[in-house]
């Protein structure tokens, strides 16, 4: 197993992680920004107001993006197992 192969696998693992986590993080960011703007304009400073919409938005996004995320994870895992013979030698 060469150093380039290990770096390639590590790079692919990091990219897959970012690709899978990206949509959920972006949705949480956008919802948090909208709630913050709403709180600033109405001067409502309730801390729990920011958490509930974010949780609901992320859960809805998880339902929407879940099958795609699972497909990406399974594809990465299949690729690892297909190249298992390269790990030993």
C-alpha positions in Angstrom: 0.0 0.0 0.0 1.6 3.2 -1.2 1.5 6.6 0.5 -0.3 8.0 -2.5 -3.1 5.4 -2.2 -3.6 6.2 1.5 -3.7 9.9 0.8 -6.2 9.3 -2.0 -8.5 7.3 0.3 -8.2 9.9 3.0 -8.9 12.7 0.6 -11.9 10.9 -0.8 -13.2 10.2 2.8 -13.0 13.9 3.7 -14.7 15.0 0.5 -17.5 12.4 1.0 -18.0 13.7 4.5 -18.1 17.3 3.4 -20.5 16.4 0.6 -22.8 14.5 2.8 -22.8 17.1 5.7 -22.9 20.1 3.4 -26.6 20.4 2.6 -27.7 20.0 6.2 -25.2 22.5 7.5 -26.2 25.0 4.8 -29.9 24.7 5.6 -29.1 25.1 9.4 -27.1 28.2 8.5 -29.8 29.8 6.4 -32.5 29.1 8.9 -30.3 30.4 11.7 -29.7 33.6 9.7 -33.3 34.1 9.0 -34.3 33.6 12.6 -31.5 36.0 13.7 -32.7 38.7 11.4 -36.3 38.1 12.7 -35.1 38.4 16.3 -33.1 41.5 15.5 -36.0 43.3 13.8 -38.6 42.3 16.4 -36.3 42.6 19.4 -37.4 39.2 20.6 -34.4 37.7 22.4 -35.8 34.3 23.2 -33.0 31.7 23.0 -35.2 28.7 22.3 -36.7 30.5 19.2 -33.5 29.8 17.3 -33.3 26.1 18.1 -36.7 24.7 17.2 -36.9 26.0 13.6 -33.3 24.7 13.0 -34.1 21.3 14.3 -37.3 21.1 12.2 -35.5 22.3 9.1 -32.6 19.9 9.5 -35.0 17.0 10.1 -37.0 17.9 7.0 -33.7 18.2 5.0 -32.7 14.8 6.3 -35.9 13.3 5.0 -35.3 15.0 1.6 -31.6 14.4 1.3 -31.5 11.1 3.2 -31.7 8.7 0.3 -29.0 10.6 -1.6 -26.7 10.7 1.5 -27.2 7.0 2.0 -26.3 6.3 -1.7 -23.1 8.3 -1.4 -22.1 6.5 1.8 -22.8 3.1 0.3 -20.9 4.0 -2.9 -17.9 5.1 -0.9 -18.0 1.9 1.2 -18.4 -0.3 -1.8 -15.4 1.4 -3.3 -13.3 0.7 -0.2 -14.4 -3.0 -0.2 -13.7 -3.4 -3.9 -10.2 -2.1 -3.4 -9.5 -4.2 -0.3 -6.9 -6.2 -2.0 -4.8 -3.0 -2.5 -4.7 -2.5 1.3 -3.0 -5.8 2.0 -0.3 -5.8 -0.6 
